[in-house]
Amino acid sequence: MVKLNTTYRVIIGVVVAILVMAGLVFAYSKGASSTKNSSAKQENTQSIPSSGSDSENPPVKKSTTGICHGEGTTYYSKTTNFTPYNSIADCLSSGGRLPKK
C-alpha cells in the first residue's frame, strides 16, 4: 500500500465528505420532488362540483406551479396541465396564487 502524507489524507477526506454530502442533498431533493408530485396527483383527483362548464375549459385553472388562471387572463389558454376550479376564491383557498402579470 502506498503511504500518503498527512496533507493528502486530509484532502482526500474532505473530498469524500463533500461527495457524501452532495449525494445526501441529491437524495433529499429527489425525495422532496416525489412528495410534491404525489400531492399534485391527489389534488388532480379531487371532484369539482359541476357549474355548467366543461372540464376542458373550467372558469379557473390552477397550473402545476400553483398559479390561478381565470378566463381571459394572459396564460389561460396556454395552461394545459391544471386542476380545475369553479372560482378564483376556490383556487386561492387551495393554496394557489394570482399571476404577477
N, C-alpha and C positions, 0 to 999 in steps of 0.2 A: 504494500500500500504506500502511496506517495504521501510524504509528510508535508502538510501545509503549514505555513507560518500563521501566527495569530491574526494578522490583518486579513488574510484571505478567508479564514474561518468566519470572521465577523461579517465580511462582505457576503459570503455565501449564506450565512444565517439570516441576514437582513433580506436578501433576495428571496429566499424561501418563505420568510414570514410575509413579505409583500404578495407573493404569488398565492399563498394560502388565503390571505385576507381578500384578495381580488376574487378568488373562487367563491368565498363565502358571500361577498357582495353580489356577485352574479347569480348565485343560487337563490339568495333572498329576493332579488329583484324579479327573477323568473317566477318565484312563488307568489309574489305580490301581484304580478300581472295576471296570473291564472285565477287569483281570487277575484280580481276586478272582472275578468271575463265571466266567471260563474255568476257573479251578482248581476251582470248585464243580461245573461241568459235568463235568470229568474225574472228580471224586470220585463223582458220581452214576452214572457208567458202570462203576465197579468191580464185579466179580462177587463176590457174597457166597455162601459155601458154604451149602448148604441144611441147616437144622437141624430140619426138620419144621414150621416156622412159615411161614405165607403172607406174601408181600411186603406185603400191606395192613397187617398187624399184626405186625411183627417184634418180637423181645424188647426191642430198644433202637432208638430213633430219634434221630439227630443232626440238630438243626434247622440251618437255613441260617446261624444266628448262632453255631453251634458248641456248643450245649448238648446234652448227652446225656440223653435222657428214657427211663427204664426203665419197664416195665409197672407200673401202679399209682401212678406219680408224678402230681403235680397237672396238668401240661400234656401228658401223654402222648396223651390222646385228641384234644386240640386241635391237636397238631402234625401238619400235613398236608404240608408241603414239607420232606422229610427224606432222609437217607441211612440205610438200614437196617444194623444191626449185630447180631451174634449174642450179644454180651455187652457189659457196661459197660466191661470192660477193653479190648476191641477198639475201642470208641468213643473212650475216653480216649487210647489209643495213637495214634489217627488225628489227634489234636490237639484233640479235644473237651474239654469241662469239665462238671462236675456243676452242676446248678441251685443257686442260692443258697438257695432255699426248700425 
